[in-house]
Amino acid sequence: MSGTTSGVRAIIERLRPLQAGVRSRSALAAAVVMTLCLAIAGAVLSVVLYRSLESTAETAAGLRAERIAAALRSDDLDDLDSTLLATDGQIGVVQVVGATGVIRAASNGAPRSPLAVVHLDDGEARNLGRVESSTDDEYWVSARGATVDREPVTILVAVDREPVEEIVAKVGALLALGSPLLIALVAAGTYRLVGAALRPVEAIRTRVASISSADLTERVPVPRTGDEIAELATTMNAMLARLEHGRAAQLRLVGDVSHELRSPLATITAALELAAGRPELMDRDLIDESLLPESRRMNELIEDLLLLARSDEGALGLRRDDVDIDDLLAAEVSRLDAEVEVVTDIRACRVVGDTAALSRVIRNLADNAARYARTTVTLTCRPEPGCVVVTVADDGPGIPAGDRSRVFERFVRLDAARTRASGGTGLGLAIVDEVVRSHHGTVTVGDAPGGGAVFTVALPQQDPPDQSSVSERSR
């Protein structure tokens, strides 16, 4: 008994429209819509057909009454043409009723009592509508007034309603019999058409199900229909491309971080192992020349990674203060004077932004220029309409045009002249790019007039919007 109950429940569950597939729901919806349309169309057709046949019958009755009235103007009632009193497929009863209610002439089989009691003037016509006779038959009756032997009479011509109702009933029966077949054809056709339309979707689903995180190079098939499904497949492929790019960047970042951390960790580990075996060798020089620099390098790398991670999450938390860019550049001039020759062209410039973040931008650019300069670093800032332009140039080897967009990527070093041995974490320019874009500015790199590289930062002077919107647009 329990097995039967569970089987019935399973059938009911499969028949539930909300749990059925798209094809089944579409076929069911098409069947329901078709049923409603056929019901409405059938009702309208039946009413129109009934009214049309009724109007035709009343017109035929009125014409017969008019012909009888015309004949009575020239002939006596006894000389009336018998065909005018005859019945046919439409005309069911003809009566000529006198003023006292006596039937003076009638068709064969007509009721013995008048169909209706009505008095009309000579030539006056009227449709009496639906009338039930003494024999319980129902007619549509047309009446017309006339005169026979100077006595007013009423001509009653009745049309039998039964043939009209039979025709309407037959049409309704044919619609009732044909509608299920038509509904079934529509449902089956919809089921097959939706199935054909969803076949590319199934192909996309199958391909997506087979794609794993280990291999994101596969793409879903794009049908040549040019419709919404093709757009869906194109969008899916674009998403897979972004995921592939993101995964590649993630793997590259993990590899770069591991490589960057391996060297200081190895140095610190070796020093500690040496100290553990021979404590007398742990002197001040080892700490100052090996352990502290490497630990600082690790700390700097971790801080840079945390800053970039906050930038990726839109959580830099930038302040909005008045920042004097010329003061920031002047501070860098004082710091760099001992390392290289510094040439300046600094004018009073002010923007709205985060002082610490913008100071880090200028410091990273200045350190980068000092690291690769032969003799000279040039720092300039000038106001322009709507923005402040800051340039940091060096007279070093420069950056090839094809690599200028790559220098702002994380852990990118272009050649042997820009190696880890020269210092830095490989994240300085990436941080510059993130902070400048978070301030709605731009940073570009080009050739310095005297050779070398020149970095140009353009910062808007207006108050930047909220950081949430800034970070979303900057991504």
Secondary structure, 3 states (H helix, E strand, C coil): CHHHHHHHHHHHHHHCHHHCCHHHHHHHHHHHHHHHHHHHHHHHHHHHHHHHHHHHHHHHHHHHHHHHHHHHHHCCCCCCCHHHHCCCCCEEEEEEEECCCCEEEECCCCCCCCCCCCCCCCCCEEEEEEEECCCCCEEEEEEEEEEECCEEEEEEEEEECHHHHHHHHHHHHHHHHHHHHHHHHHHHHHHHHHHHHHHHHHHHHHHHHHCECCECCCCCCCCCCCCHHHHHHHHHHHHHHHHHHHHHHHHHHHHHHHHHHHHHHHHHHHHHHHHHHCHHHCCHHHHHHHHHHHHHHHHHHHHHHHHHHHHHCCCCCCCCEEEEHHHHHHHHHHHHCCCCEEEEEECCCEEEECHHHHHHHHHHHHHHHHHHCCCEEEEEEEEECCEEEEEEEECCCCCCHHHCCHHHCCCCCCCHHHCHHHCCCCCHHHHHHHHHHHCCCEEEEEECCCCCEEEEEEEECCCCCCHHHHHHHHC
